[in-house]
C-alpha cells in the first residue's frame, strides 16, 4: 500500500471562491479569516457569547436577527462597520457582549465562507489565536479524517494574513497528527517558518488599511498566536464552543 495514500490529506484553499461543495463530504473544514471574522468569533465566544450565527449576507443577518429577539447584530462590508450594527472587530465587539449573548455576525468574506462549508463533516473557525487548541481538538475528535483549511481571502484575492494563519495551523496539525500535505499546505507552512507574524499582519494590504483606521490594537490581538483555548464549531447553523 502506498504510505502517503494511507494518511489523511491536509490541503489549503487560498480564497473562499475556490470552495467546491461537492468535495466537502467526509472532510474537516477550518475557515480562516484572521482580520477579522474568525478571530472575532473566537474572541466573542471567549467573552461570553453563547452562540454566533454566521450570516451569509445582510439580508440573511436581518432574518436571523428577527428570529432571535435580543440577539446582538454585528457586521462589516469591505472593512466598514455596517450602520446601526455593533463593531465587527474582536476587542471592540467584546465590550458589547454579556454572558450568554447570542450574536448574529456578518462579514464580507469570513462568514460567507463558513456558510458555504456546511456540507462538511465538521466546520471550525480557525485563527492564529486558537491554532494550538484547534489542532489538539481536531486530532482528538477527527483522527484519520482529511482536513481542508479555507482562507477567506478578500473578494476573490489571496490575503497574506489568512495564508499565514493557515500555515501556522498546518504546523500545529502536523505536530498532532500524521497528515499528507498538499503543495498548498506545504507552501503555507513554509511561509510562516521563522516569520514575525505581527509584522506580517501589519504589512499586509488589509493590515495597512486597518492600521490607517486606528485598529492597531485589534491587529496585535489577532496576531497573538495560541493565546485562546476556544474552539468554535458549527452546529445546527451556529458557531458554539466545542467540547472534547
C-alpha positions, 0 to 999 in steps of 0.5 A: 500500500502506498504510505502517503495514500494511507494518511489523511490529506491536509490541503489549503484553499487560498480564497473562499471562491475556490470552495467546491461543495461537492468535495466537502463530504467526509472532510474537516473544514477550518475557515480562516479569516484572521482580520477579522471574522474568525478571530472575532468569533473566537474572541466573542465566544471567549467573552461570553457569547453563547452562540454566533450565527454566521450570516451569509449576507445582510439580508440573511443577518436581518432574518436571523436577527428577527428570529432571535429577539435580543440577539446582538447584530454585528457586521462589516462590508469591505472593512466598514462597520455596517450602520446601526450594527455593533463593531465587527472587530474582536476587542471592540465587539467584546465590550458589547457582549454579556454572558450568554449573548447570542450574536448574529455576525456578518462579514464580507468574506469570513462568514460567507465562507463558513456558510458555504462549508456546511456540507462538511463533516465538521466546520471550525473557525480557525485563527492564529489565536486558537491554532494550538487548541484547534489542532489538539481538538481536531486530532482528538475528535477527527483522527484519520479524517482529511482536513481542508483549511479555507482562507477567506481571502478578500473578494476573490484575492489571496490575503497574506494574513489568512495564508499565514494563519493557515500555515501556522495551523498546518504546523500545529496539525502536523505536530498532532497528527500524521497528515499528507500535505498538499503543495498548498499546505506545504507552501503555507507552512513554509511561509510562516517558518521563522516569520514575525507574524505581527509584522506580517499582519501589519504589512499586509494590504488589509493590515495597512488599511486597518492600521490607517483606521486606528485598529492597531490594537485589534491587529496585535490581538489577532496576531497573538498566536495560541493565546485562546483555548476556544474552539468554535464549531458549527452546529445546527447553523451556529458557531458554539464552543466545542467540547472534547 
